[in-house]
Amino acid sequence: MKKPLVEFRQVEKKYFMDGVTVKALREVSFQIFPAEIVTIVGPSGSGKSTLLHLLGLLDKPTRGEIFFNGKATSRFDDYRLARFRNQTIGFVFQQFNLLPRTSVLENVLLPVWYHPSLEFSSATKKARELLKEFGLGERLNHFPNQLSGGEQQRTAIARALICDPQIILADEPTGNLDSKTGQEIIKLLLQLNKKWGKTLVIVTHDNQLAQVGDHRLYLKDGKIIKEKRK
């Protein structure tokens, strides 16, 4: 039987602000299997971003447990969490999150500095190959402000791939792009899954992007109100 890559078991997340308790997630349970495309949809304030932060091990649940490859992440100390995140998870953001005074090639290579076993010259060769494949072979020494939005997002996707993660998390990856460029980014994300076998989790308001998933989670008021698999 196929084992899940990720499992949430009765996960809750509460925030305490000005003496008020905000329940961002309520008893959320689901599984993600290797090479799935998972889309997470729901209205603003439904808990999508909180869920993605927990999935990316950028935050810890108030209650419940998150498992990666069968291992309970609550047992990881901060150092192990950071190493695991760097080696296992790639991130793609709506705002691209590229360093403005750093070249395209250097932005892609940033995660390599924190990886304990990647050899830098090999990673540089891989980064150049990825950027060429993504249509950025002539942009290696350009800075983010010299790129279009689509070029910045393709750079960010190359950065997410550079450490060969098992799973890539994308937070509204087409949100800052026009419709034509958004279509190109959707195709590229699908390529990560089909060509490289990456598990994808995509938070989106884009109805077209939401349809690409093998597995869809609908959130409302911090709960999964519907779960659908193809």
TAUR-V771395 format. One record per residue. N is the residue number from 1. RES is the residue in three letters. OMEGA is omega as a letter, one per 30 degrees, with the letter a starting at -180 (999 if undefined). Layout:
BEGIN
N:RES:OMEGA ; N:RES:OMEGA
END
This chain:
BEGIN
1:MET:a ; 2:LYS:a ; 3:LYS:l ; 4:PRO:l ; 5:LEU:a ; 6:VAL:l ; 7:GLU:l ; 8:PHE:l ; 9:ARG:l ; 10:GLN:a ; 11:VAL:l ; 12:GLU:l ; 13:LYS:l ; 14:LYS:l ; 15:TYR:l ; 16:PHE:a ; 17:MET:l ; 18:ASP:l ; 19:GLY:a ; 20:VAL:l ; 21:THR:l ; 22:VAL:l ; 23:LYS:a ; 24:ALA:l ; 25:LEU:a ; 26:ARG:l ; 27:GLU:a ; 28:VAL:l ; 29:SER:l ; 30:PHE:l ; 31:GLN:l ; 32:ILE:a ; 33:PHE:a ; 34:PRO:l ; 35:ALA:l ; 36:GLU:l ; 37:ILE:a ; 38:VAL:l ; 39:THR:a ; 40:ILE:a ; 41:VAL:l ; 42:GLY:a ; 43:PRO:l ; 44:SER:a ; 45:GLY:a ; 46:SER:l ; 47:GLY:a ; 48:LYS:a ; 49:SER:l ; 50:THR:l ; 51:LEU:a ; 52:LEU:l ; 53:HIS:l ; 54:LEU:l ; 55:LEU:l ; 56:GLY:a ; 57:LEU:l ; 58:LEU:l ; 59:ASP:a ; 60:LYS:l ; 61:PRO:l ; 62:THR:l ; 63:ARG:l ; 64:GLY:a ; 65:GLU:l ; 66:ILE:a ; 67:PHE:l ; 68:PHE:a ; 69:ASN:l ; 70:GLY:a ; 71:LYS:l ; 72:ALA:a ; 73:THR:l ; 74:SER:l ; 75:ARG:a ; 76:PHE:l ; 77:ASP:a ; 78:ASP:a ; 79:TYR:a ; 80:ARG:l ; 81:LEU:a ; 82:ALA:l ; 83:ARG:a ; 84:PHE:l ; 85:ARG:a ; 86:ASN:a ; 87:GLN:a ; 88:THR:a ; 89:ILE:l ; 90:GLY:a ; 91:PHE:l ; 92:VAL:a ; 93:PHE:l ; 94:GLN:a ; 95:GLN:l ; 96:PHE:l ; 97:ASN:l ; 98:LEU:l ; 99:LEU:a ; 100:PRO:a ; 101:ARG:a ; 102:THR:a ; 103:SER:l ; 104:VAL:a ; 105:LEU:a ; 106:GLU:l ; 107:ASN:a ; 108:VAL:a ; 109:LEU:a ; 110:LEU:a ; 111:PRO:a ; 112:VAL:l ; 113:TRP:a ; 114:TYR:a ; 115:HIS:a ; 116:PRO:a ; 117:SER:a ; 118:LEU:l ; 119:GLU:a ; 120:PHE:a ; 121:SER:l ; 122:SER:l ; 123:ALA:l ; 124:THR:l ; 125:LYS:l ; 126:LYS:l ; 127:ALA:l ; 128:ARG:a ; 129:GLU:l ; 130:LEU:a ; 131:LEU:l ; 132:LYS:l ; 133:GLU:a ; 134:PHE:l ; 135:GLY:a ; 136:LEU:a ; 137:GLY:l ; 138:GLU:a ; 139:ARG:a ; 140:LEU:a ; 141:ASN:l ; 142:HIS:l ; 143:PHE:a ; 144:PRO:a ; 145:ASN:l ; 146:GLN:a ; 147:LEU:l ; 148:SER:l ; 149:GLY:l ; 150:GLY:l ; 151:GLU:l ; 152:GLN:a ; 153:GLN:l ; 154:ARG:l ; 155:THR:l ; 156:ALA:l ; 157:ILE:l ; 158:ALA:l ; 159:ARG:l ; 160:ALA:a ; 161:LEU:a ; 162:ILE:a ; 163:CYS:l ; 164:ASP:a ; 165:PRO:l ; 166:GLN:a ; 167:ILE:l ; 168:ILE:l ; 169:LEU:a ; 170:ALA:a ; 171:ASP:a ; 172:GLU:a ; 173:PRO:l ; 174:THR:a ; 175:GLY:a ; 176:ASN:a ; 177:LEU:l ; 178:ASP:a ; 179:SER:a ; 180:LYS:l ; 181:THR:l ; 182:GLY:l ; 183:GLN:l ; 184:GLU:l ; 185:ILE:l ; 186:ILE:l ; 187:LYS:a ; 188:LEU:l ; 189:LEU:l ; 190:LEU:l ; 191:GLN:l ; 192:LEU:l ; 193:ASN:a ; 194:LYS:a ; 195:LYS:a ; 196:TRP:l ; 197:GLY:a ; 198:LYS:l ; 199:THR:a ; 200:LEU:l ; 201:VAL:a ; 202:ILE:l ; 203:VAL:a ; 204:THR:l ; 205:HIS:a ; 206:ASP:a ; 207:ASN:a ; 208:GLN:l ; 209:LEU:l ; 210:ALA:a ; 211:GLN:a ; 212:VAL:a ; 213:GLY:l ; 214:ASP:a ; 215:HIS:a ; 216:ARG:l ; 217:LEU:l ; 218:TYR:a ; 219:LEU:l ; 220:LYS:l ; 221:ASP:l ; 222:GLY:a ; 223:LYS:l ; 224:ILE:a ; 225:ILE:l ; 226:LYS:l ; 227:GLU:a ; 228:LYS:l ; 229:ARG:l ; 230:LYS:999
END
